[in-house]
Amino acid sequence: MTHTGRKRGHNEDVVLSAPDLGLFAVCDGMGGHHAGDVAAQTTVKIIETAIRRQHGQITAASQPDPGRVLSVMRGAVEEASQEVYRLARTTGGRHGMGSTCTVLMIIGGKGFMAHVGDSRLYLSRDRRLYQLSDDHTYMHEAIRMGMMTPEQARNSKHANVVTRGVGVAQSVCVDTLTFDVVAGDRFLLCSDGLHRYGEKQPVTLVNTLELQPAAAGTQLVDFANTNGGEDNIGVVVVHADVPDAKAAPLEQRRRLDLNENLGALGHVALFADLSMKQMVNALNGFEVVDYQAGHVIIREGETSESLFIVVSGELEVTREGKPLARLAAGSHFGEMAVLSRRPRSATVTARTQVRLLVQERQSFIDLVQRDPSIGLKFMWQLSHSLSIRLDDAYALGSAGDQSPQKSPFAHR
């Protein structure tokens, strides 16, 4: 639902709910003088038409191809941007009009996001709220690039200037994301007329999203208006449920597996600083692999390029046949393989049945190219880890023979 709010004369927010397509969107028009609502309406119409036209192609397989789905969604937003830009240039009084656009599509247990501007997509899972979209505003861009502190950015007169919009230029850069959807997930798509208040009271959003969608939408609009209603309010609430009782046990197992995988990734220091969106992006680059007890995962002296994270089970690390360590859930090994192709320095064997997250070097490189900030956080944590290892090596050297031949660097 949408609402004009308490301060604006007309409503430029437009929402889309097409459950038959698994398609939902919020658009917040920009430009004023009834140009913003034209931009938002045009954006929603073109996106729905484009998705409906290609829906059969992207849902034909039993499991959707994430790349194909995101390509269709990105193309739909780009098509909308071209049309809004054309209208702005050919219709009097609409020069510079545009729209934000946040789109959610759910197919076969997967969620897909296409996003431009400062409307938002939130996920509430296990009563914890996560923002899956990044705001394209001067304030957030300045913070992300390290140009300003959060306080400096908030106090800037340009703080709320939108840096990316549909129709502002003929082409637009669209953020995309793929993630798992499990029963019990609650999604909120909303314009800044709501999230400017909701980000200060996240518990209110979480509690309200537990209500039935229609009731939740009504209460969220009332919440925004009660807190000032400074802008138009656009809200879409989506609940994910199992199709029938027969599917419930399988869905519960799937939910536990997903939480276990995310938990294992989150406990690894190398990924500790990632946001939920970045965690999801990182997890998409891993393969889940099960090994039986006794299986050799990596062998000393071989060359391979995989990073491993232990989800469950126990492994043993040996060098020249001598035990070095045991690894349990939340441990990781092979991280240097994503940086170099040097031979493995130890053998790792499964002591019990184990489940691992495995990421190849190229997959890591692709991830960093999509989101350089993930690479920066990873390298920062890796540098910290290596500095501790060097300190330990120096301490070990100072306790024994100090001859040059015994330098800790000689063994690396």
Secondary structure, 3 states (H helix, E strand, C coil): CEECCCCCCCCCEEEEEECCCCEEEEEEEECCCCCHHHHHHHHHHHHHHHHHHHHHHHCCCCCCCHHHHHHHHHHHHHHHHHHHHHHHHHCCCCCCCEECEEEEEEECCEEEEEEECCCEEEEEECCEEEECCCCCEHHHHHHHCCCCCHHHHHHCCCCCCECCCECCECCCCCEEEEEECCCCCEEEEECHHHHHHHCCCHHHHHHHHCCCHHHHHHHHHHHHHHCCCCCCEEEEEEECCCCCHHHHHHHHHHHHHHHHHHHHHHCCHHHCCCCHHHHHHHHCCCEEEEECCCCEEECCCCCCCEEEEEEECCEEEEECCEEEEEECCCCEECHHHHCCCCCCCCEEEECCCEEEEEEEHHHHHHHHHHCHHHHHHHHHHHHHHHHHHHHHHHHHHHCCCCCHHHCHHHHC
